Structures are given as structure tokens and as C-alpha cells.
Amino acid sequence: MGFLSYIVTYIAELSSDRQRWFLWRYGPMRSVAEYLARAAAFDELARSAGEPSLQKRYADIAECYRLLAEERQRLIMEGTIKSETA
């Protein structure tokens, strides 16, 4: 399962209130730092989750955000996209 389909499936399983919170909290990102901050947030969720399957799910999502941060940094270094800091 790809990262996007994983996130969509995850969000679809949430209650509507939780979906709104998730989309507000984890909306579009425009900087490498934002990707890394979200990775750290999911790492914390993984550490605090009591259920092993949730620990793995959150750790996997954190790793995906780190990969996205690396890719964004590569694209910035190549000049393909501009760096946006906020």
C-alpha cells in the first residue's frame, strides 16, 4: 500500500470529528521542517500507543514523513522547487 492510500484509509477509519482535527492538524506542508515536525509527532504517538499494531502504524507514518522531508530537500537543492519557510 502506498503512503497516500495508507493515509486516506487511516483518515477514513476515524470519526468525523477526529477527521476534521486530523486534517486541520496535518494539512498541507510547505517546508522540510514541517515534514520533520510531523515525523516527530508520529514518533511520539508511536511511543505512547499501548497497542503494538498502533505503534507500528505510527512509526511507519513517521518514517514516511522523514522520506518526504528528504525528497523535498533534494528538490530544493536541485532548484526544482523553492524553499518555503513558515
Secondary structure, 3 states (H helix, E strand, C coil): CCHHHHHHHHHHCCCHHHHHHHHHHCCCCCCHHHHHHHHHHHHHHHHHCCCHHHHHHHHHHHHHHHHHHHHHHHHHHHCCCCCCCC
